[in-house]
Amino acid sequence: MRFPKLVVTDAGYNDNNTARAAAVVFDHWGASQPFREYVLTVGGIAPYEPGQFYKRELPCLMALFDSIEEPISTFLVDGHTWLSDGRPGLGHYLFEALGRRVPVVGIAKRPFVDGCAVEVRRGKSDNPLHVTSDGISFEDAANAVRGMHGPHRIPTLLKRVDAMSRGR
């Protein structure tokens, strides 16, 4: 039997309208090592538009989703699921694109102006992560992020997928 996994994703953008999309698949919130890793090059990336980040990143996330072989229990994105005043962010667009069947947790390093995120402080950092979600409560998502592996502000596997998306 194949048990559902968690997946954390990120994308790094190149000057030639391509992105390096990366995913780390892991067994549980406290995991220190990946179960499997994926890296894809995605072409035809839209230019950045303020407030429309999802247009750029969603194709990368969907390409990753389509190539991941394991069943997914939760999708984590580097960004916001909700912005403010009920406005959707990248994570909500992904939640909708996945037919609302896979919860999505947004973990952002910077706050969104007037954001609605739960602040999560990890390690000795006074600088919080900003957690929002869809398909799981904000508080449950924030507690899960607090419990992710690593002694620093950025959880181990989040740091790993960030480096993979940058080609490191």
N, C-alpha and C positions, 0 to 999 in steps of 0.2 A: 504494500500500500504506500502511495506517495502522499506525504503530509504537506499541507499548505505551508508556504514560506512567506517571509516578509521580503520586500524588495525596496532598496533605496537607490535613487537615480540622480543623475546630474548630466549636464551637457556643457561642452566647451565649444565655442564658436570660432571659426576660422575666417579669414578675409575672403575666401572664395565661395561664399554662400553654402558652406558645409559645416557640419557639427560633428563632434566626436561625442556620441551618447554612451554613457556607461551605466551599468546596473550591478549592484552587489546583492545577491540572494543569500538570506541567512535564516536560521532555524527559529530563533526566539529573540525577544527584545534585548536581552542581556548578552547576546553572542559577541565574542571577540574576533571570530574568524568567519569568513564567508563560506557558504555551502558551495556557491558557484559564482563566477563573474562573467559579465558580458560587455563587449565593447563593439559599437557599430559606427560606421561613418554614414551620416544622413545628408543627402544633398537637397538643393532647392530650398534652403532656409530663408525665410522671410526676413527683411531688415527689421531692426528693433524699432518698435513704436511705443512711446511712453504710455503706460496704462493698458497695453495690449500684449504684454510679454507672452501670454499663452499662445498667441499666433505663431511665435517663433519656436517655443519649446514643446508644445503639444505634439507636433509630428515626430519629434525625437522620442518622446515618451511612448507614443503608440507603436513606433518601430521596435522599441525595446520590448514592450508588452507582447507584441506578435512573435518575437524570437525567444522569449523565455519559456523554457520547457516545463518548469515546475508549476504546480498550481499555486496561485498567489492568495494569501490571506489579507495582506495589507500592503499598500503602495505608499512609499514615502518620497516626497519631492523636496528639492532644495528650492523653497519659495513658499508663497502664501496660498492657502486654500480659499480663504476669504480676506477681502481687503478692508473695507469699512462700509458702513451704511448698507450692509447686505449685498455689496458688490462682489461678484465672484472673482477669484484669482485662479492661477494656474491649476491648483489642486482640484477646485470645483469643476473646471472644464474637463479635467481628466476623469473625475468621478462620473460625470455625465457621459463621456465618450465610452467608458467601460460599462455602460448600462446600469449604473448605480449598484452594481453587484460586488465591487471591491472597495472597501474603505480606503480613503486617501488621507494621509497626514502631511501637512505642510510644515516644514521646519525652515524658518527664515533666519538669516544672520542679522538682518536689519529690520527695524520696525517699518510698517507702512503708516503713513501719516494718518492719524486718528484710527489706527488699526484696532481690531477686536481680538487680537491674539492673546493667548495666555503666555506670560513670560516665564521661561524656565531657566534658572541659574544652575550651572553645573561647575564642578571643580571649584577653584578659587576665584573664578572670574566674576566681576560685578556686571559684566555685559551679558544680558540674557539672550537666549534663543527665543524666537517668537513662533509659537505653535498654534496652528489652526487645523481643522479637520472637516471631513464629510464622511458620513457613514459610521462615525464613532464620535462620542462627545469630546469637546475641546479638553475637558478636564482629564478624561481617560487617556487621550492622546498625549497630553502634557506629562502625566504620570509615567506613561510608557517611555517617553523621550528622556525623562529624568533617570530612568532605570537602564538606559542604554550603556553599553560598555565604554569605559575610558575615563581617565581621571581629569580630563580637561573640558573646557566649554563645548567643544565640538566632539561628538561621539566618534569612537574609533572607525566604525564602518562608514560614517558620513565623510570623514576625512579621507578615507580610502577611495570612495567613489569620486570625490572631488579631484583627487590626484589622477585617477584613471581618465576622467573626462578631459583633463589637461595634457594627457599623454605622458604622465610621469609614472 
